Amino acid sequence: MAGRLDGKVAVITGGVSGIGLGTVELFVAEGAKVVAADIQDEKGAMLEKRFPGAVRYAHCDVTREVEIKAALDLAVSEFGGLDILFNNAGISDGMRVLEEIEAETWSWIYDVLVRGPALGMKHAAPLMLARGGGAIVNTASIAGLQAGWGPIAYSSAKAAVIHMTRVAAAQLSPRKIRVNAICPGLIATSIFGASLGLPRAVADQMAARVADNAAKVQPVPKAGMPDDIAQAALYLASDASAFVTGTHLVVDGGITVGSRHAWDQSGPSPFAELFGEFSTPQPAQAPSSGS
């Protein structure tokens, strides 16, 4: 049975753990050759061994343009070209308020989350044009859509990714390169622990805690997993989305559909706080017949 990415070549940044790893696994299963670009060299070597001939690892710090270009060029030298770029590498800072964040931290967040994908698209576009087109997928976040889902630098950077995706799509879609974004919700990965400055091993343990508890805070009663985002990336990278560009796909278990009372009747309602007893439906009374 043919895979949905047969004959395709992809580069996935942040590709050896979390969402990136789940996407590498799915893309390979669907027939793609993949360059997994990351800074975790030991995990990258293990990934190559798992998928001999189908995956190559490239050390890639996305704040370094030369390393981004090298990872993309590796797709050409090893697999013959480039069809898909998944700009997925991500970081977060601690849950800081505006007056506490340092300028250096702000710049670092933007370098990874905005400048990195921008440079990825810059160097991917000529390679995709040589193949007659391609698909670019950028990882944004629900934090880029609403306040309260991430630190301020991270959240504003993800909002920038959403709009950058639109502008890039306007420029590249006429040349058959589609550009879209995914906005994950609570996904069980180590980024939550990393945002608190925890060591990677502890952050990985925190991912299990997210998996155990996320189902309780959203309409869809299951934890978001890396494969949920990988499936969205597969759709946006494949020919199934040939008519889709310049948009963002929210994959969040419904957590952003509204406040809790919208989907959980036991949750607190702002109407109850405002209007008290008047917010509770009263039993209908029979009209008076008069006399």
ABEGO torsion letter per residue (X at the ends): XBBAABGBBBBBBGAABEAAAAAAAAAAAAGBBBBBBBABAAAAAAAAAABBGABBBBBBBAABAAAAAAAAAAAAAAAGEBABBBBABBBBBBBBBAAABBAAAAAAAAAAAAAAAAAAAAAAAAAAAAAGEEBBBBBBBAAAABBGABBAAAAAAAAAAAAAAAAAAAAAAAAGBBBBBBBBBBBBBAAAAAAAGBBAAAAAAAAAAAAAAAAAABABBBBBBAAAAAAAAAAAABAAAAABBGBBBBBAGGAAAEBAAAABAABBBAAAAAAEAAABBBBBBBBBAEX
